[in-house]
Amino acid sequence: MSLFYGNPIIHADYADPDIIRTGGDFWLVSSSFNHVPGLPLLHSRDLIHWTLVNHVVPRLPFAGYDGVQPGKGIWAPSIRYHAGRYWVFFSIPDDGIFVCHSADPLGEWSAPHCLKQVSGWIDPCPLWDDDGRAWLVHAFAYSRSGIKNQLQLIEMAPDASRLLDEGQIIFDGTPSHPTLEGPKLYKRGGEYWIFAPAGGVKRGWQTVLRAARLPGPWESRDVLHQGETPINGPHQGGWVALENGEHWFIHFQDKGLYGRVVHLQPLRWREDGWPLPGEPSDEPGKGQPVLTHRLPGLPYSPCEIQTSDDFADGRPGKQWQWQANPADDWVNPGRPGLRLRCAPMAAWDGAPALYTTPQLLLQKFPAVRFSVCCGVTPDFQRSGDEGGLVVYGERYAALALHQGQDRLLLGLRHGWISERGILTEHWVPVADITDCPPSELACDVGYDGICHFRYRAAGQAWQAVSPRFSAGAGKWVGAKIGLYAASSQRDSGGHVHFDSFTVDSK
C-alpha cells in the first residue's frame, strides 16, 4: 500500500461538495441539478475512498420536474450534524431554500421543507451557535435575484423549521470577489469563519472570511488558487477536522466535459490564525493544490463508487439517475436484468428529441478513459420503438436499435444544442439488423471525451461504428453515459432488456 494519494480523489462529477465527520465516518453531499434521485450522499472512512450510499431527495416534488429542466434542480447543498440528526440544506434556484433531516443517513430522509419561498437565494449553510441560537448564510443567483457577490445572514429557529428575520448582507464581494457564492459557515476558536469560492467555476479561487461576531465586520483573505499547478479553479468545498488534529479541505475542479471532480487538500492553521489549504505557493498566504500527498492519518479503508451493474433485482443501482422524476412503469422488474419500457420520446418544436426525453437512465463519467459494454435484447411492438446506449450532454449521441416499418435497424441518433438554444438532431442508419440483431453494444471513451461506438451479434466479431463522437458537458454538469428505451408512439407496449452494464476504467 502506498503512503501517498493522488488528486483528484474522485474523478467524477460530484459538484459543489460539502463534508462532515461523525466519529470515524465521513459524509459528503453534492449538487445534483435536475437529475433524479437527487442530492447524492457519499461515505468514506479514510477521506480517499468513497462509495455512494444514499440520495437525500428521491424525487423533486416541485412544479415542472416531471419533465427535463437542464441546469435547474438542486444546487450547492451543505450537510451538518446537530442534536442527534443529520441536516442537509439546499436551494432550488427558482423555488427557494429547503432542508431535509434524518437520524440515519442511510435510511429515509424527511421530505424537503421550505424555509423560504424565493427565487435566486442559493447555497445555504447553517450554524448552530454555542448559545443555542441558529443561523443561515446564503448567496444569490444574479440570474434570478439581480444580486451578485453578496452573502446574507439570517437567524433561524433552532429546530430549522423557519427563518426568524429578513436577513442582513454581511459581506459584499464587489469588486474584489466576483461571483462570490457557496458559503460554508463554521466556528473555531471563538471566531466565525466562512469558506466561500469566488471568481467562477473555471478559474476561481477559495476565499475565507473571518469575524469576531456574526454580523461582522468580516475580514477576507484568498487562501487557495491555481498557482503553478495544472489544477484550474480550485475552490468550493468544505473543511473537516480529524480527531488526531489533522485538518483537510475538500473542493472541486471544473474539468469541462468530465464535470466538477473532487480534490482533497491538507490544511494547516497559520500562526496568524488564517487557514492555508494545499501547499505554499509563490504568493504569501495563498496555497496551491497538491497533486500527491501523504495519506490522512486514518485506517486505510478501500471502497469505490459504483459503476458496473448487473441489475440483479431488476432495478438500477444507486449510481443511476433519470433526467426527471420517473414514472412507475419505466422499469419492469419482472426478471433479472433491466427491462425498460419504450415510453414516449419527448418533443422539441414538434419533433421527437432525445435531448429532452426524461427516461434516459444515466451515470457520471467515472474516469478520463473508460469503456462500457451492455447486453441488449429488444422487445419492440410498434414502428418507432428504439433503445440503446447513450452518451449525453449538450452534444449527445446514441447507438440505438430502432424498429422501422418492416425491418430492424441499428443507427446513430445524435444532436447538439447551440448557445442560442437551437436544437439539432439527426438519425443516421448504420445497418439493417433484422436477421442478426446485436446482443451487445459498447462505447470506448478516450482522451478529451472522444467516443467510439461498436456492436456485435452473439458469437461474432465487434463491428466499429463511424463516425466517432466528441462528448460534451451538459448544463452545469459533466457528460453522462447510460441506457434508454423510447418510442415515437404514445402507447407502444415495447421494451428493451439490458442484462448488464459493465464499466472498465483505463
LODREN-784462 format. One record per residue (C-alpha): x, y, z; residue in one letter. Coordinates in Angstrom, 3 decimals. Layout:
<zamis>
> X | Y | Z | A
...
</zamis>
This chain:
<zamis>
> 0.000 | 0.000 | 0.000 | M
> 1.329 | 3.448 | -0.944 | S
> 1.707 | 6.059 | 1.779 | L
> 0.510 | 8.744 | -0.647 | F
> -2.688 | 9.590 | -2.503 | Y
> -3.165 | 11.435 | -5.785 | G
> -5.678 | 14.083 | -6.793 | N
> -8.424 | 14.079 | -7.824 | P
> -9.655 | 11.579 | -5.250 | I
> -12.952 | 11.275 | -7.176 | I
> -12.697 | 11.672 | -10.940 | H
> -16.437 | 12.052 | -11.382 | A
> -18.874 | 14.935 | -11.394 | D
> -19.715 | 15.442 | -7.717 | Y
> -20.075 | 19.207 | -7.968 | A
> -20.042 | 21.661 | -5.051 | D
> -19.081 | 19.103 | -2.396 | P
> -19.604 | 19.611 | 1.312 | D
> -18.338 | 17.297 | 4.044 | I
> -18.707 | 16.468 | 7.731 | I
> -17.238 | 13.904 | 10.106 | R
> -19.188 | 11.969 | 12.722 | T
> -16.838 | 9.765 | 14.729 | G
> -14.894 | 7.678 | 12.239 | G
> -17.321 | 8.314 | 9.365 | D
> -17.156 | 10.997 | 6.693 | F
> -20.210 | 12.109 | 4.730 | W
> -20.206 | 14.091 | 1.502 | L
> -23.075 | 15.687 | -0.414 | V
> -23.046 | 17.392 | -3.800 | S
> -25.255 | 19.198 | -6.287 | S
> -27.460 | 17.045 | -8.496 | S
> -29.317 | 19.718 | -10.506 | F
> -32.302 | 18.209 | -12.417 | N
> -31.201 | 14.561 | -12.078 | H
> -33.309 | 12.130 | -10.026 | V
> -32.883 | 10.712 | -7.437 | P
> -31.270 | 13.891 | -6.213 | G
> -28.658 | 15.037 | -3.754 | L
> -26.230 | 12.098 | -3.588 | P
> -24.736 | 11.107 | -0.240 | L
> -21.268 | 9.530 | -0.228 | L
> -19.481 | 7.813 | 2.662 | H
> -15.814 | 7.254 | 3.494 | S
> -13.697 | 6.216 | 6.449 | R
> -10.308 | 7.362 | 5.148 | D
> -11.171 | 10.533 | 3.105 | L
> -9.658 | 8.934 | -0.025 | I
> -12.019 | 6.098 | -0.923 | H
> -15.724 | 6.815 | -1.241 | W
> -18.901 | 4.942 | -2.040 | T
> -22.394 | 6.159 | -2.897 | L
> -24.748 | 5.166 | -0.078 | V
> -27.965 | 7.138 | -0.497 | N
> -29.834 | 10.019 | -2.077 | H
> -31.403 | 12.595 | 0.225 | V
> -34.180 | 13.543 | -2.228 | V
> -35.703 | 10.554 | -4.095 | P
> -37.934 | 12.817 | -6.224 | R
> -38.114 | 16.546 | -6.953 | L
> -41.543 | 17.493 | -5.559 | P
> -41.635 | 20.816 | -7.381 | F
> -43.536 | 22.062 | -10.404 | A
> -42.134 | 21.067 | -13.782 | G
> -39.749 | 18.297 | -12.748 | Y
> -41.733 | 15.523 | -14.398 | D
> -40.093 | 16.987 | -17.500 | G
> -36.433 | 17.710 | -18.217 | V
> -35.160 | 21.051 | -16.894 | Q
> -31.406 | 21.117 | -17.615 | P
> -29.343 | 23.059 | -15.099 | G
> -32.175 | 23.594 | -12.644 | K
> -32.954 | 21.455 | -9.577 | G
> -30.698 | 21.071 | -6.541 | I
> -27.774 | 23.485 | -6.206 | W
> -24.834 | 23.507 | -3.755 | A
> -26.036 | 21.693 | -0.619 | P
> -24.474 | 21.759 | 2.838 | S
> -24.504 | 18.951 | 5.390 | I
> -24.291 | 19.231 | 9.180 | R
> -24.831 | 17.021 | 12.244 | Y
> -26.741 | 18.547 | 15.164 | H
> -28.859 | 17.299 | 18.054 | A
> -28.579 | 13.671 | 17.002 | G
> -29.704 | 14.316 | 13.418 | R
> -28.131 | 14.855 | 10.021 | Y
> -29.245 | 18.017 | 8.232 | W
> -28.896 | 18.896 | 4.555 | V
> -29.743 | 22.398 | 3.335 | F
> -30.020 | 23.188 | -0.363 | F
> -31.597 | 25.546 | -2.857 | S
> -33.874 | 25.099 | -5.827 | I
> -32.966 | 28.369 | -7.550 | P
> -36.487 | 29.161 | -8.772 | D
> -38.305 | 27.846 | -5.706 | D
> -36.398 | 28.673 | -2.533 | G
> -34.325 | 27.348 | 0.368 | I
> -35.054 | 23.833 | 1.673 | F
> -33.911 | 21.447 | 4.405 | V
> -34.108 | 17.666 | 4.892 | C
> -33.069 | 15.729 | 8.009 | H
> -32.634 | 12.175 | 9.229 | S
> -31.437 | 10.329 | 12.321 | A
> -29.964 | 7.672 | 9.996 | D
> -28.143 | 8.957 | 6.912 | P
> -28.505 | 5.537 | 5.262 | L
> -32.256 | 5.486 | 5.798 | G
> -35.157 | 7.631 | 4.696 | E
> -34.783 | 11.416 | 4.881 | W
> -37.581 | 13.838 | 5.627 | S
> -39.365 | 15.437 | 2.710 | A
> -37.893 | 18.806 | 1.655 | P
> -39.168 | 21.540 | 3.973 | H
> -39.276 | 25.050 | 2.560 | C
> -37.613 | 27.661 | 4.773 | L
> -38.079 | 30.475 | 2.295 | K
> -40.044 | 30.504 | -0.937 | Q
> -37.969 | 32.854 | -3.054 | V
> -36.212 | 32.973 | -6.388 | S
> -32.446 | 33.436 | -6.513 | G
> -31.425 | 32.608 | -2.933 | W
> -28.856 | 29.829 | -3.257 | I
> -26.147 | 27.817 | -1.473 | D
> -27.485 | 27.855 | 2.122 | P
> -25.392 | 26.725 | 5.089 | C
> -26.479 | 26.620 | 8.764 | P
> -24.648 | 27.168 | 12.052 | L
> -25.958 | 26.216 | 15.484 | W
> -24.112 | 28.515 | 17.866 | D
> -22.967 | 27.808 | 21.414 | D
> -25.746 | 29.970 | 22.900 | D
> -28.470 | 27.815 | 21.318 | G
> -29.321 | 30.227 | 18.519 | R
> -29.217 | 29.064 | 14.889 | A
> -28.198 | 30.925 | 11.749 | W
> -28.212 | 30.510 | 7.994 | L
> -25.862 | 32.108 | 5.484 | V
> -26.518 | 32.048 | 1.746 | H
> -25.532 | 33.582 | -1.592 | A
> -27.537 | 34.934 | -4.525 | F
> -28.004 | 33.888 | -8.144 | A
> -27.899 | 37.072 | -10.213 | Y
> -29.948 | 35.455 | -12.983 | S
> -32.916 | 35.170 | -10.619 | R
> -32.418 | 37.834 | -7.949 | S
> -30.464 | 40.635 | -9.623 | G
> -27.996 | 40.393 | -6.701 | I
> -24.449 | 39.136 | -7.041 | K
> -21.252 | 38.726 | -4.980 | N
> -23.060 | 39.174 | -1.662 | Q
> -23.584 | 36.904 | 1.342 | L
> -26.620 | 37.228 | 3.618 | Q
> -27.061 | 36.097 | 7.238 | L
> -30.476 | 35.145 | 8.664 | I
> -31.443 | 33.899 | 12.101 | E
> -33.177 | 30.528 | 12.006 | M
> -35.325 | 28.667 | 14.515 | A
> -33.113 | 26.128 | 16.347 | P
> -35.253 | 23.266 | 15.011 | D
> -34.720 | 24.544 | 11.432 | A
> -38.474 | 24.928 | 10.990 | S
> -38.474 | 28.576 | 9.884 | R
> -36.417 | 31.727 | 9.419 | L
> -36.788 | 34.386 | 12.111 | L
> -35.892 | 37.596 | 10.292 | D
> -35.406 | 39.117 | 6.847 | E
> -31.620 | 38.848 | 6.973 | G
> -28.732 | 41.245 | 6.525 | Q
> -25.912 | 41.441 | 4.000 | I
> -22.712 | 40.675 | 5.912 | I
> -20.224 | 40.754 | 3.053 | F
> -20.184 | 42.356 | -0.393 | D
> -17.546 | 40.930 | -2.695 | G
> -17.919 | 43.621 | -5.337 | T
> -15.467 | 44.331 | -6.942 | P
> -12.713 | 42.244 | -5.309 | S
> -14.544 | 38.890 | -5.142 | H
> -16.649 | 38.401 | -8.296 | P
> -19.097 | 35.506 | -8.267 | T
> -18.790 | 35.076 | -4.506 | L
> -21.048 | 32.133 | -3.622 | E
> -21.184 | 28.687 | -1.983 | G
> -20.529 | 29.851 | 1.630 | P
> -19.755 | 27.299 | 4.360 | K
> -20.106 | 28.687 | 7.886 | L
> -18.039 | 27.463 | 10.858 | Y
> -16.992 | 28.467 | 14.367 | K
> -13.431 | 27.849 | 15.578 | R
> -11.519 | 29.274 | 18.499 | G
> -14.361 | 31.625 | 19.403 | G
> -14.297 | 33.177 | 15.918 | E
> -16.641 | 32.782 | 12.972 | Y
> -15.383 | 31.593 | 9.599 | W
> -16.912 | 31.458 | 6.136 | I
> -15.221 | 29.460 | 3.388 | F
> -16.561 | 30.827 | 0.087 | A
> -15.449 | 30.413 | -3.535 | P
> -15.042 | 33.372 | -5.861 | A
> -14.017 | 34.012 | -9.443 | G
> -16.249 | 31.463 | -11.185 | G
> -16.015 | 27.725 | -11.618 | V
> -13.343 | 27.543 | -14.303 | K
> -10.711 | 29.991 | -12.995 | R
> -11.819 | 30.832 | -9.479 | G
> -10.150 | 30.640 | -6.078 | W
> -11.035 | 29.952 | -2.456 | Q
> -11.718 | 32.868 | -0.150 | T
> -12.044 | 32.684 | 3.628 | V
> -13.829 | 35.280 | 5.757 | L
> -13.197 | 35.843 | 9.469 | R
> -15.129 | 37.748 | 12.149 | A
> -15.408 | 38.019 | 15.913 | A
> -19.192 | 38.454 | 15.619 | R
> -21.596 | 37.022 | 13.086 | L
> -22.860 | 40.425 | 11.894 | P
> -19.227 | 41.384 | 11.259 | G
> -17.137 | 43.196 | 10.327 | P
> -15.682 | 40.388 | 8.225 | W
> -12.079 | 40.264 | 7.078 | E
> -11.260 | 38.346 | 3.901 | S
> -8.262 | 36.501 | 2.545 | R
> -7.805 | 34.420 | -0.587 | D
> -6.217 | 31.188 | 0.629 | V
> -6.138 | 28.764 | -2.332 | L
> -5.508 | 29.382 | -6.041 | H
> -4.140 | 27.534 | -9.052 | Q
> -0.601 | 28.805 | -8.554 | G
> 1.955 | 26.857 | -10.581 | E
> -0.232 | 23.745 | -10.866 | T
> -2.472 | 22.405 | -13.643 | P
> -5.480 | 22.425 | -11.254 | I
> -7.690 | 25.248 | -12.521 | N
> -10.227 | 26.927 | -10.271 | G
> -9.558 | 25.021 | -7.024 | P
> -12.445 | 26.076 | -4.790 | H
> -15.938 | 25.491 | -3.323 | Q
> -15.967 | 22.766 | -0.745 | G
> -15.769 | 22.025 | 2.954 | G
> -13.288 | 21.914 | 5.813 | W
> -13.130 | 18.924 | 8.171 | V
> -11.103 | 18.352 | 11.347 | A
> -9.909 | 14.905 | 12.427 | L
> -9.655 | 13.545 | 15.960 | E
> -5.871 | 13.262 | 15.524 | N
> -5.536 | 17.025 | 14.982 | G
> -5.230 | 16.935 | 11.185 | E
> -7.281 | 19.319 | 9.061 | H
> -8.401 | 18.785 | 5.457 | W
> -10.228 | 20.724 | 2.771 | F
> -12.260 | 19.080 | 0.004 | I
> -13.130 | 21.014 | -3.155 | H
> -13.836 | 20.672 | -6.863 | F
> -12.009 | 21.353 | -10.115 | Q
> -14.038 | 22.066 | -13.237 | D
> -12.806 | 19.656 | -15.951 | K
> -15.207 | 20.582 | -18.706 | G
> -16.889 | 17.532 | -20.203 | L
> -15.871 | 15.438 | -17.138 | Y
> -17.702 | 17.820 | -14.798 | G
> -16.505 | 19.028 | -11.417 | R
> -14.146 | 16.421 | -9.990 | V
> -13.210 | 16.238 | -6.299 | V
> -9.812 | 17.037 | -4.754 | H
> -8.516 | 16.748 | -1.183 | L
> -6.073 | 19.277 | 0.265 | Q
> -4.196 | 19.195 | 3.563 | P
> -4.984 | 22.299 | 5.588 | L
> -2.989 | 23.927 | 8.361 | R
> -3.792 | 26.922 | 10.510 | W
> -1.071 | 29.555 | 10.332 | R
> 0.331 | 31.458 | 13.314 | E
> -1.713 | 34.493 | 12.271 | D
> -4.857 | 32.367 | 12.646 | G
> -5.708 | 32.004 | 8.947 | W
> -6.042 | 28.623 | 7.205 | P
> -3.685 | 27.555 | 4.412 | L
> -5.053 | 24.723 | 2.232 | P
> -2.748 | 22.799 | -0.086 | G
> 0.938 | 23.637 | -0.200 | E
> 2.538 | 27.113 | -0.059 | P
> 2.588 | 28.961 | -3.389 | S
> 4.676 | 31.878 | -4.619 | D
> 2.081 | 34.314 | -3.225 | E
> 2.309 | 34.771 | 0.562 | P
> -0.737 | 33.490 | 2.447 | G
> -2.062 | 31.547 | -0.539 | K
> -1.855 | 27.822 | -1.012 | G
> -1.906 | 25.879 | -4.237 | Q
> -3.299 | 22.369 | -4.816 | P
> -1.221 | 19.280 | -4.115 | V
> -1.060 | 16.654 | -6.831 | L
> 0.079 | 13.968 | -4.388 | T
> 0.323 | 13.997 | -0.609 | H
> 0.781 | 11.733 | 2.350 | R
> -2.388 | 9.901 | 3.301 | L
> -4.553 | 11.201 | 6.148 | P
> -3.772 | 9.578 | 9.485 | G
> -6.764 | 7.254 | 9.290 | L
> -7.241 | 3.490 | 8.895 | P
> -6.949 | 2.584 | 5.223 | Y
> -10.472 | 1.651 | 4.067 | S
> -10.667 | 0.915 | 0.335 | P
> -14.018 | 1.085 | -1.405 | C
> -15.236 | 2.587 | -4.667 | E
> -18.106 | 4.486 | -6.207 | I
> -20.393 | 2.095 | -8.046 | Q
> -20.291 | 1.950 | -11.858 | T
> -20.959 | -1.539 | -13.337 | S
> -24.391 | -3.055 | -12.725 | D
> -25.850 | -6.491 | -13.396 | D
> -29.338 | -5.331 | -12.303 | F
> -29.670 | -8.391 | -10.098 | A
> -33.007 | -7.293 | -8.642 | D
> -34.287 | -5.938 | -11.932 | G
> -33.734 | -2.333 | -10.898 | R
> -30.890 | 0.145 | -11.406 | P
> -28.325 | 0.666 | -8.639 | G
> -27.625 | 3.874 | -6.744 | K
> -25.221 | 5.173 | -9.399 | Q
> -28.044 | 5.756 | -11.873 | W
> -30.179 | 8.872 | -12.267 | Q
> -33.068 | 9.809 | -14.519 | W
> -33.387 | 13.137 | -16.309 | Q
> -36.599 | 13.921 | -14.427 | A
> -38.991 | 12.358 | -11.936 | N
> -39.503 | 8.762 | -13.122 | P
> -42.855 | 7.227 | -13.918 | A
> -43.676 | 3.984 | -12.117 | D
> -43.796 | 1.961 | -15.336 | D
> -40.446 | 2.995 | -16.875 | W
> -38.857 | -0.086 | -15.262 | V
> -40.474 | -3.503 | -15.402 | N
> -38.516 | -5.667 | -12.926 | P
> -40.079 | -8.973 | -13.934 | G
> -36.814 | -10.883 | -14.373 | R
> -33.068 | -10.444 | -13.807 | P
> -31.641 | -7.596 | -15.831 | G
> -33.106 | -4.189 | -16.553 | L
> -36.287 | -4.105 | -18.620 | R
> -37.085 | -0.559 | -19.758 | L
> -40.403 | 0.416 | -21.311 | R
> -40.425 | 2.286 | -24.614 | C
> -42.081 | 5.356 | -23.115 | A
> -42.852 | 8.221 | -25.498 | P
> -39.879 | 10.271 | -26.605 | M
> -40.162 | 13.946 | -25.712 | A
> -40.748 | 16.527 | -28.413 | A
> -38.810 | 19.665 | -29.317 | W
> -40.563 | 22.052 | -31.725 | D
> -42.985 | 19.256 | -32.550 | G
> -40.365 | 16.612 | -33.409 | A
> -39.120 | 13.722 | -31.225 | P
> -35.889 | 14.681 | -29.446 | A
> -33.619 | 12.648 | -27.214 | L
> -32.238 | 15.769 | -25.505 | Y
> -35.437 | 16.438 | -23.535 | T
> -36.532 | 12.807 | -23.096 | T
> -36.882 | 12.193 | -19.344 | P
> -36.439 | 8.404 | -19.262 | Q
> -32.715 | 8.439 | -20.067 | L
> -31.044 | 6.408 | -17.318 | L
> -27.573 | 7.878 | -16.854 | L
> -24.486 | 7.812 | -14.687 | Q
> -21.428 | 10.052 | -14.450 | K
> -18.245 | 9.624 | -16.477 | F
> -16.012 | 7.702 | -13.995 | P
> -12.543 | 8.389 | -15.438 | A
> -10.590 | 10.161 | -18.162 | V
> -10.638 | 6.974 | -20.273 | R
> -13.051 | 4.070 | -19.921 | F
> -15.182 | 1.583 | -21.831 | S
> -18.740 | 0.402 | -21.285 | V
> -20.489 | -2.660 | -22.643 | C
> -24.126 | -3.674 | -22.242 | C
> -26.041 | -6.762 | -23.207 | G
> -29.233 | -5.842 | -25.061 | V
> -32.374 | -7.628 | -26.296 | T
> -35.166 | -5.671 | -27.998 | P
> -38.833 | -6.497 | -27.500 | D
> -40.327 | -3.916 | -29.854 | F
> -44.036 | -3.795 | -30.582 | Q
> -44.529 | -0.879 | -32.976 | R
> -42.682 | 1.099 | -35.579 | S
> -40.745 | 3.879 | -33.871 | G
> -39.694 | 1.828 | -30.838 | D
> -35.997 | 2.157 | -30.059 | E
> -33.400 | 1.869 | -27.334 | G
> -29.713 | 1.532 | -26.723 | G
> -26.574 | 3.109 | -25.318 | L
> -26.346 | 6.902 | -25.000 | V
> -23.655 | 9.477 | -24.218 | V
> -25.457 | 12.596 | -23.036 | Y
> -24.638 | 16.279 | -22.751 | G
> -25.335 | 19.401 | -24.767 | E
> -23.690 | 17.328 | -27.513 | R
> -25.042 | 13.795 | -27.393 | Y
> -25.140 | 10.549 | -29.351 | A
> -26.804 | 7.151 | -29.000 | A
> -26.137 | 3.828 | -30.648 | L
> -29.666 | 2.510 | -30.863 | A
> -31.766 | -0.355 | -32.134 | L
> -34.782 | 1.068 | -33.973 | H
> -37.909 | -0.636 | -35.256 | Q
> -38.723 | 0.542 | -38.770 | G
> -41.877 | -0.172 | -40.745 | Q
> -40.747 | -3.640 | -41.798 | D
> -37.190 | -4.094 | -40.567 | R
> -34.967 | -3.677 | -37.534 | L
> -32.267 | -1.032 | -37.854 | L
> -29.160 | -0.060 | -35.981 | L
> -28.388 | 3.644 | -36.094 | G
> -26.820 | 6.690 | -34.515 | L
> -29.114 | 9.316 | -33.040 | R
> -27.043 | 12.405 | -32.348 | H
> -27.618 | 16.065 | -31.731 | G
> -26.491 | 19.249 | -30.083 | W
> -27.970 | 22.409 | -28.628 | I
> -26.456 | 25.718 | -29.679 | S
> -25.569 | 28.682 | -27.485 | E
> -28.760 | 30.308 | -28.755 | R
> -30.819 | 27.323 | -27.597 | G
> -31.447 | 25.833 | -31.030 | I
> -31.581 | 22.031 | -31.005 | L
> -30.402 | 19.990 | -33.976 | T
> -30.883 | 16.199 | -34.011 | E
> -30.267 | 13.567 | -36.685 | H
> -30.895 | 9.844 | -37.120 | W
> -28.260 | 8.076 | -39.235 | V
> -28.834 | 4.391 | -40.136 | P
> -25.799 | 2.165 | -39.588 | V
> -27.019 | -1.319 | -40.575 | A
> -30.064 | -3.457 | -41.290 | D
> -30.019 | -5.926 | -38.386 | I
> -33.345 | -7.672 | -38.996 | T
> -31.734 | -11.077 | -39.480 | D
> -28.893 | -10.673 | -36.981 | C
> -29.632 | -8.205 | -34.148 | P
> -26.756 | -7.197 | -31.868 | P
> -26.508 | -8.839 | -28.493 | S
> -24.033 | -6.250 | -27.140 | E
> -23.452 | -2.527 | -27.543 | L
> -20.280 | -0.780 | -26.407 | A
> -18.596 | 2.590 | -26.272 | C
> -14.911 | 3.376 | -25.754 | D
> -14.355 | 6.831 | -24.269 | V
> -10.859 | 8.214 | -24.829 | G
> -8.962 | 11.364 | -24.002 | Y
> -10.982 | 14.587 | -24.357 | D
> -14.191 | 12.558 | -24.446 | G
> -13.698 | 11.098 | -27.924 | I
> -16.184 | 8.213 | -28.152 | C
> -16.084 | 5.166 | -30.412 | H
> -19.283 | 3.109 | -30.558 | F
> -19.253 | -0.565 | -31.536 | R
> -21.602 | -3.565 | -31.564 | Y
> -21.674 | -7.292 | -32.137 | R
> -24.105 | -10.139 | -32.527 | A
> -23.760 | -13.285 | -30.430 | A
> -20.676 | -15.268 | -31.441 | G
> -19.496 | -12.661 | -33.939 | Q
> -16.700 | -10.091 | -34.023 | A
> -17.115 | -6.498 | -32.883 | W
> -18.110 | -4.008 | -35.586 | Q
> -16.930 | -0.385 | -35.311 | A
> -19.413 | 2.433 | -35.932 | V
> -18.382 | 5.582 | -37.762 | S
> -18.056 | 8.460 | -37.295 | P
> -16.603 | 8.844 | -33.825 | R
> -18.294 | 11.274 | -31.468 | F
> -16.931 | 14.058 | -29.261 | S
> -18.827 | 14.143 | -25.950 | A
> -19.850 | 17.470 | -24.458 | G
> -20.770 | 18.661 | -20.995 | A
> -24.382 | 19.163 | -20.006 | G
> -25.913 | 22.244 | -18.402 | K
> -23.765 | 22.785 | -15.264 | W
> -22.859 | 19.068 | -15.297 | V
> -20.368 | 16.778 | -16.986 | G
> -21.201 | 14.354 | -19.756 | A
> -23.058 | 11.189 | -18.751 | K
> -23.424 | 7.720 | -20.192 | I
> -26.254 | 5.246 | -19.908 | G
> -29.266 | 3.449 | -21.338 | L
> -32.694 | 4.274 | -22.657 | Y
> -35.834 | 2.958 | -24.277 | A
> -38.255 | 5.215 | -26.121 | A
> -40.822 | 5.361 | -28.873 | S
> -42.258 | 7.856 | -31.324 | S
> -45.641 | 6.262 | -30.489 | Q
> -47.651 | 7.147 | -27.390 | R
> -48.612 | 3.598 | -26.364 | D
> -46.231 | 1.163 | -27.970 | S
> -46.026 | -1.575 | -25.340 | G
> -42.432 | -2.232 | -26.398 | G
> -39.458 | -2.826 | -24.108 | H
> -35.680 | -3.133 | -24.220 | V
> -33.945 | -5.617 | -21.947 | H
> -30.410 | -4.896 | -20.736 | F
> -28.840 | -7.827 | -18.909 | D
> -25.743 | -5.976 | -17.725 | S
> -23.775 | -2.737 | -17.853 | F
> -20.033 | -3.195 | -17.439 | T
> -17.583 | -0.320 | -16.950 | V
> -13.846 | -0.771 | -17.421 | D
> -11.790 | 2.281 | -16.429 | S
> -8.365 | 2.554 | -18.014 | K
</zamis>
